[in-house]
Structure formats: C-alpha cells, structure tokens
Amino acid sequence: MTDVEVAAEVAGAAAAALLQLRADGQRTGRALGDAGDAAAQAAISGLLAARRPGDAVFSEEAVDDPARLSADRVWIVDPLDGTREYGEERPDWAVHVALWADGDLTAAAVALPALGEVLVTDPAPVVPPSGSGRLRIAVSRTRPPVAADAAAAALDAELVPMGSAGYKVTAVVRGEVDAYVHAGGMYQWDSAAPVAVARAAGLTAVRLDGSPLHYNGADPYLPDLVVCRPELADRLLEAVAGER
C-alpha cells in the first residue's frame, strides 16, 4: 500500500469506529466525546502498527515520544478533531491522518464521517470554482478571532461559524467557503492533515504572518492558520497582519 492509501484506510477505520459508537446510543455529550477519542485512537494506533510498524506516531490522544524528533517518518494524527461537535451529534468534525517524512508533509487523509467522505492528497481534491456571491470565511463557532473580523472587513466577506479545524479547512477545499482564518491557539495535529490536503488541492495554507507552517517540531503548539483560495491570499494576509 502507498502512504496515501494507508492514511485513507486508517482515517476510514477511525471514522467507522466513531460512527458505530455514536449509533449505539449508549452515551451522549462529554461522555460520548471521551469515548470517541479513545475508540478512534485505538483504531488508528492499531492499524498504523500493522501497516507501518517502523514509523513514529505523534497523536493528540497519546503520550508524546521524543524519539519522533529524530525519526525520518512520523504520522501526525488527530483521532477526533471536534470532540465537542461529535458529542453534540453535529456533522462538523473530522479524523486527521498525515505523514511527515524528511522534513515535510508528504501524504494525508481527512475523513468527514458525518458526510461519508475521505479527502486525500493523491488524487488531490478539485476545488470548485468560486461563486459569484459574497465571499465566505470559516471561523470558530465558539472562539471567532479578531483577525477574522479584519479579514471580513477587508474582503467584504461573510463570517461562517463552523466546528472543528479540519472541517473548516476542508470546507475551503470543498468550496463551501473561500477561506478559513484562525488565531489564538492550535496544535500541530489540528492542522497537519487538512493543510496537506489543502496544499495538494492548490490552496494557500500559511501562518497569519504569511510564513510557512512547520510540523514535527518539539513544541506541538502551532497557534494560527490561514487557508484560502490563492487569488485571495495577498489581500487576506495584508488584512490579518499583526492580528496574531
């Protein structure tokens, strides 16, 4: 299997476990979210151990092993991105599986279980043409950043609250919105897989100051992110400069 095929299989396995757990109806709310985190982590760790036993794994739901810092291949995963949304039985949550190899993201899959979709880096998704209406910018539904207000004002755009980070990035990929602006806190596993998919699709994905996003760093914190159609990048980044 190729690395992309492994990423898709692993993300799909976690998605299936999460959907089954929710369908069982034995838990709700926070208890469902906690159980989902554990079930998805078990599915991912077990399958990666079988498919790529020599690779390191860097996961939100597992103890960080410093050995990954000297490894050539590291899977960066978020077993359940959007635990709150999953527990509330909303659709806007995701599963992230990305491979970092030799200094960059090289393969990834993002499962959107509630939509029955898995987006991968190869073949890359085709971003639909931009519509003729008002531009739309995805933001956190619980913590919309000031930077997003600045972007909306500069582009005369509508802010669209959504759940998980992965769902918001893939909303740009899928053409549901034109951009996603985040500031104020995020970790490498929150963005690695969706950023890899967005880049493969030809979108711009950078820090708020326009600098590159780096992964498999010693500090898991990677607090801000802009993903957008490339033709919007210059105006959007100018608008959010200094808003980190």
MARMAR-736174 format. One record per atom (N, C-alpha, C): z, x, y; residue in one letter. Coordinates in steps of 0.2 Angstrom, whole numbers, plus 2048, in hexadecimal, padded with zeros to 3 digits. Atoms other than C-alpha are relative to their C-alpha. Layout:
N
ZXYA ...
***
This chain:
244
8008047FAM 800800800M 800804806M 7FF7FC7F9T 7FD806812T 8067FE803T 7FA8017FCD 80B80781ED 8007F9803D 8008077FDV 8057F7827V 8017FB7FBV 7FF805805E 8047EE817E 8087FF7FEE 7F9800801V 8167F3813V 8047FD805V 7FC8037FBA 81C7EE824A 7FF7F8800A 801807800A 8147DD822A 8037FD7FAA 7FC803805E 81B7DA811E 807800801E 7F98007FFV 82C7DF816V 8027FB805V 7FE8057FBA 82C7D4826A 7FF7F97FDA 801806803G 8257C681BG 8067FE7FBG 7FB801805A 8337C880EA 8067FE804A 7FB8027FCA 8407C781CA 7FF7F9803A 8018077FDA 8387B8824A 8017FB7FAA 7FF805805A 8387AF813A 8077FF7FFA 7F9800802A 84A7B3810A 8047FC806A 7FD8047FAL 84F7AC822L 7FE7F9800L 802807800L 84579C820L 8037FD7FAL 7FD803806Q 84C79980FQ 8087FF802Q 7F98007FEL 85E79C816L 8017FA804L 7FF8057FBR 85B790824R 7FF7F97FDR 802806803A 853783819A 8067FD7FBA 7FB802805D 86278380DD 8057FB804D 7FC8057FCG 86C77A81BG 8078017FFG 7F9800802Q 87D781816Q 803803806Q 7FD7FD7FAR 88078A827R 7FC7FE806R 8048027FAT 87C787839T 803805805T 7FD7FD7FAG 87F79084AG 8018087FEG 7FF7F9800R 8877A184AR 8018027F8R 7FF7FE807A 88B7A1837A 7F98007FDA 8077FF803L 87879E833L 7FD806803L 8027FA7FDG 8747AC83FG 8028067FDG 7FD7FA803D 8807B8837D 7FD8017F9D 803800806A 87A7B3826A 7F9803800A 8077FE800G 8687B682BG 7FF807801G 8007F97FFD 86B7C7832D 8018047F9D 7FE7FD806A 8737CC821A 7FA7FF7FBA 805801805A 8657C4816A 7FA804802A 8067FD7FEA 8577CB820A 8018087FFA 7FE7F9801Q 85F7DD820Q 7FF8027F9Q 8007FE807A 8617DC80DA 7F98007FEA 807800802A 84F7D780BA 7FC806802A 8047FB7FDI 8487E4816I 8028077FDI 7FE7F9802S 8537F3810S 7FE8007F8S 802800807G 84F7EE7FEG 7F98027FFG 8077FF800L 83D7ED800L 7FD807802L 8027F97FEL 83B7FD80AL 8028057FBL 7FD7FB805A 8468067FDA 7FB8017FAA 805800806A 8398017F0A 7F9803802A 8077FE7FER 8298047FAR 800807803R 8007FA7FDR 82E813804R 806803800R 7F97FD802P 83D81B7FCP 802806804P 7FE7FA7FCG 83C82B806G 800800807G 8008017F9D 83B824817D 8077FE803D 7F98027FDA 84A822823A 7FF7F9803A 8008077FDV 84E81082AV 805800805V 7FC8007FAF 85580D83BF 8017F8802F 7FF8077FFS 85C7FB83CS 8057FD804S 7FA8037FCE 8667F0847E 8067FE7FCE 7FB803805E 86F7E9838E 8038057FBE 7FD7FB805A 8747FA830A 803806804A 7FD7FB7FDV 87E809834V 7FA806801V 8057FB7FED 87381683DD 8018077FDD 7FF7F9803D 870826833D 7FD805804D 8037FB7FCP 86D83583EP 7FB8047FDP 8057FD803A 86283C831A 7F97FE802A 8078037FER 854831838R 7FD804806R 8037FC7FBL 85383D847L 7FC8067FEL 8047FA802S 84C84B83DS 7FB7FD7FBS 805803805A 84183F831A 7FA800803A 8068007FDD 82F83F833D 7FD7F8800D 802807801R 82E82C82ER 8067FC801R 7FA8047FFV 83A81F834V 7FE7F9801V 8028077FFW 83980C832W 8057FD805W 7FC8037FBI 840804842I 8007F87FFI 800807801V 8457F283EV 8057FC803V 7FC8057FED 84D7E3845D 8007FA7FBD 801805805P 8507D7836P 8007F9803P 8008077FDL 8537C8841L 801801808L 8008007F9D 84E7C9853D 8017F9803D 7FF8077FDG 8557BA85CG 8057FC7FBG 7FB803804T 8657B6851T 8027FA803T 7FE8067FCR 86A7A985ER 7FB7FA7FFR 805805801E 85A7A085DE 7FF7FE7F9E 801801807Y 8597A184AY 8067FB7FEY 7FA805802G 86B799849G 7FF7F9803G 8018067FDE 86678C855E 7FA7FC7FEE 805803803E 85778884BE 7FA7FF805E 8057FF7FBR 84B78C859R 7FA8047FCR 8067FD803P 839793855P 7FF807802P 8027FA7FCD 83A7A2861D 8048067FDD 7FC7FA803W 8417B0855W 7FB8047FCW 8057FC804A 8397BE84BA 8038057FCA 7FE7FA805V 83A7CC83EV 7FC806802V 8047FA7FEH 8357DE844H 8008057FBH 8017FA805V 82F7EC838V 7FB805803V 8047FB7FDA 8287FC840A 8018067FDA 8007F9802L 82480D83AL 7FF805806L 8017FA7FCW 82781C845W 7FF8067FCW 8027FB804A 81E82B83EA 7FE806805A 8027FB7FCD 81C83C846D 8007FF808D 8008017F9G 821837857G 7FE7FA804G 8028067FDD 81A82685AD 8007FA7FBD 800806804L 819814853L 7F98007FDL 806800803T 80B814846T 7FE7FA7FCT 802807803A 80C80383DA 8067FB801A 7FB8057FFA 8157F383FA 7FE7F97FEA 801807801A 8177E183BA 8067FC804A 7FB8047FDV 8207D3845V 7FE7F97FDV 800807803A 8237C383BA 8037FB805A 7FD8067FCL 8257B2844L 8017FB7FBL 7FF805806P 82C7A8836P 7FF7F9801P 8018077FEA 82D79883FA 7F97FE801A 8078017FFL 81B799843L 7FB8017FAL 8047FF806G 81579F832G 7FC806801G 8057FB7FFE 80D7AF839E 8048077FFE 7FE7F9800V 80F7C2837V 7FA804804V 8057FC7FCL 8067CD844L 8018077FEL 8007FA802V 8027DE83FV 7FC805805V 8037FB7FCT 7FB7EE847T 7F98017FET 8067FF802D 7EC7EF83CD 7FE7FB7FAD 8048017FAP 7E27E483DP 8047FE806P 7FC8027FAA 7E87E284FA 7FE7F9802A 8018067FDP 7EA7D1856P 7FB800806P 8058017FAV 7DC7CB862V 8037FC805V 7FD8037FBV 7E47C6872V 7FB7FB803V 8058057FDP 7DC7B5878P 7FF802808P 8027FF7F9P 7D37B5889P 8067FD805P 7FC8037FBS 7DE7B2898S 7FE7F9803S 8028067FDG 7DE7A089EG 7FF800807G 8028007F9S 7D979A8AFS 8067FD804S 7FA8027FDG 7EA7938B3G 805805803G 7FB7FB7FDR 7F979B8BBR 8038057FBR 7FD7FB805L 8007AB8B3L 8067FE7FEL 7FA802803R 80E7A98A7R 8048077FER 7FC7FA802I 81C7B68A5I 8067FE7FBI 7FB802804A 8287B5896A 807804802A 7F97FD7FEV 83B7B889AV 8057FE7FBV 7FB802804S 84B7B7891S 8027F9802S 7FE8077FER 8517A5890R 808800802R 7F97FF7FFT 8637AB892T 802805806T 7FF7FB7FCR 8627BA89DR 7FA802804R 8067FE7FDP 8527BA8A8P 802805805P 7FE7FB7FBP 8527CA8B2P 7FD7FF807P 8038017F9V 84F7CC8C5V 7F9803800V 8077FD800A 8407D78C1A 7FB7FB7FEA 805806802A 8377C78B9A 7FF7FC806A 8018047FAD 83A7BE8CAD 7FB804804D 8047FC7FCA 8327CC8D3A 7F98007FEA 807801803A 8237CC8C7A 7FD7FA801A 8038077FFA 8217B98C8A 7FE7FF808A 8028017F9A 8217BA8DBA 7FA804802A 8067FC7FEA 8147C88DCA 7FA7FE7FDA 805803804L 8097C08CFL 7FF7F9801L 800807800D 80C7AE8D4D 8007FD7F9D 800801807A 8117AC8C2A 8067FB7FEA 7FB804803E 81B79F8B8E 8058047FBE 7FB7FD805L 82B7A58AFL 8017FB7FAL 7FF804806V 82C79F89DV 8058037FCV 7FA7FE805P 83D7A0894P 7FE8007F9P 801800807M 83C7A5882M 8068047FDM 7FB7FD804G 8477AB874G 800808800G 8007F9801S 8467BC86CS 7FB805803S 8057FB7FDA 83E7CC873A 7FA8007FCA 8067FF804G 8327CD864G 7FC7FA801G 8048067FFY 82D7BB867Y 7FC800807Y 8038007FAK 82A7BE879K 7FA805801K 8067FC800V 81F7CD876V 7FA7FD7FDV 805803804T 8157C4869T 7FD7FA804T 8038057FCA 8137B6875A 7FA802805A 8057FD7FCV 8097C2880V 7FA8017FCV 8057FF805V 7FF7C7871V 7FC7FA7FEV 803807802R 7FB7B586CR 7FD7FC806R 8038047FBG 7F67B087DG 8047FB803G 7FB8067FEE 8057A4880E 802802807E 7FE7FE7F9V 80A7AE890V 7FB807801V 8047FA7FDD 8027BD89AD 804806800D 7FB7FA7FFA 8117C889BA 8077FF7FEA 7F8801801Y 8237CB896Y 803806804Y 7FC7FB7FCV 82F7D48A1V 8087FF7FEV 7F9800802H 8407D989BH 804806804H 7FC7FB7FEA 84E7E38A3A 8087FE7FFA 7F9801800G 8617E58A1G 8038017F9G 7FD7FE806G 8637EA88FG 7FC7FE7FAG 804801806M 8597EC87EM 8018067FCM 8007FA804Y 8597F8870Y 7F98017FCY 8077FE802Q 84B801867Q 7FD7FB7FBQ 803804806W 84A7F5858W 7FE7F9803W 8028077FCD 8487E6865D 7F9800801D 8078007FES 8377EC86AS 7FB8057FCS 8057FC803A 8307F985EA 7FA7FD7FDA 805803803A 8267EE853A 7FC7FC804A 8048037FBP 8207E2860P 7FC804805P 8047FB7FBV 81B7F086CV 7FA8037FCV 8067FD804A 8117F885EA 7FA7FB7FFA 805805800V 8087E885BV 7FC7FE806V 8038017FAA 8057E586DA 7FB805802A 8047FB7FER 7FE7F6870R 7FA8007FBR 805800804A 7F37F4861A 7FB7FB802A 8048067FDA 7EC7E4869A 7FD802807A 8037FE7F9G 7E87EE879G 8047FE806G 7FC8017FBL 7F67E8883L 804806803L 7FB7FB7FDT 8017F288FT 8077FF7FET 7F9800802A 8127F6889A 804806802A 7FD7FB7FDV 81D801894V 8077FE802V 7FA8017FDR 82E80389CR 7FF7FD807R 8018037F9L 8317FA8ADL 7FD805805L 8037FB7FBD 82D80A8B6D 7F98037FED 8067FE802G 81D80C8ADG 8008067FBG 8007FB804S 82381A8A2S 7FF7FE7F8S 801802807P 82081A88FP 8067FE7FCP 7FA802804L 82B812882L 8008057FAL 7FF7FB805H 83281F876H 8057FD7FBH 7FC803805Y 83A81B865Y 8028067FBY 7FC7FC804N 845823858N 804805804N 7FB7FB7FCG 85082B866G 8077FF7FDG 7F9800802A 86282F863A 8047FA803A 7FC8057FDD 86882286FD 7FB7FA7FFD 805806802P 861811868P 7FF7FB806P 8018047FAY 86280987AY 7F9802803Y 8067FF7FCL 851806882L 7FF7F9804L 7FE8067FDP 8557F988FP 7FB7FC803P 8048047FDD 8467F3897D 7F88017FED 806801803L 8347EE893L 7FB7FC804L 8058047FEV 8247E889AV 7FA7FF7FBV 806801804V 8167E188FV 7FB7FB804V 8058057FDC 8067D9897C 7F98027FFC 8077FE800R 7F47D8898R 7FE806804R 8017FA7FCP 7ED7E889EP 7FD7FF807P 8038017F9E 7E47E18ADE 8067FE805E 7FB8027FBL 7F57DB8B4L 805806801L 7FB7FA800A 7FE7EC8B1A 802803806A 7FF7FD7F9D 7FC7F48C2D 8047FB804D 7FC8047FBR 8027E58CCR 8077FE7FDR 7FA802803L 8107E08C0L 805806801L 7FC7FA800L 8177F28BFL 802802807L 7FF7FF7F9E 8167F48D2E 8067FB802E 7FB8067FEA 8207E38D4A 8078027FDA 7F97FF803V 82E7E98C8V 803807801V 7FD7F97FFA 8307FB8CEA 8067FF803A 7F98007FDG 8427FE8D2G 8047FB7FEG 7FC806802E 8487EE8C9E 8048017FAE 7FD7FE807R 84F7F78B9R 8087FE801R 
***
